[in-house]
Amino acid sequence: MLFRSSGNVTLSLPRGIALDAPHLDVANRTVELSAPYVALGSSDASDPLYQASPVPTPGKGTLSVNADFVDLIGHTAVSGALSVNLASTGDIRVRGVQDSTTNALTGAFTTAGNLQTQAAQLYPATFSQFTIDSTGDVTINPVNAGNAAGVIPLSAGGSLKITAPNITVNGTVRAPFGSLELQARDALTVSSSGVLAASGSGQRIPFGNTQNGLDWVYSPAEGVNLLVNQPPEKSITLGANKVTLAPGATMRSEEHTSELQSPCNLVCRLLLEKK
């Protein structure tokens, strides 16, 4: 399915907005979406357009989202936009969709324009493997200047990769018990208010189930069990021609004592050194 704007759009709803399509084309127009909950993306991995992985085309339009919570789901390309602005008074979550071949939960949000996010935190859902790819610059801002990071999300083992010519992190990006990778072609800057965290920060996070007391599995959907062979590896990777970490910038991959738990049994207790 393709969503294409035929003119400027301002849509405000009292409950939620979901654009379920692998290709969003604002067609050089201005599209403004406002609701307590907004979801962009595609939940149907069997859609031929989804499987074709559409490539975004550049433009002069604007896509703006204002919500209390924003979900980016599956694979989505945004075309015809010079700028994409995603603003949440709460969190922005990126969530993969089950691949019919590998059962992995994968997703990607791609745009040919600049991308700016504003949220308490940006993070991947449990076990999701998600990429944000922009041919323009990416800027990650907090809800308010100097605003503290949000509550640790109940997410574990996810991975988030962000690629762009220039990346600026002023807000919080998390992947509890997972991995973060930021790759900029030119400059990558983590400001004094920026937080990159892959730790559990002392939290107990539900993660999967045990079967017969032997196997540790995570079930993203009914009848689908993904085997977890070992605790997810925590990592933060930064790459660019120029990487700047301002005084006060925070990077956390190991700290406190955190636990991953299944509903039935304690699966793994991670005793981590604070670094």
Disulfide bonds with the S-S distance in Angstrom:
none
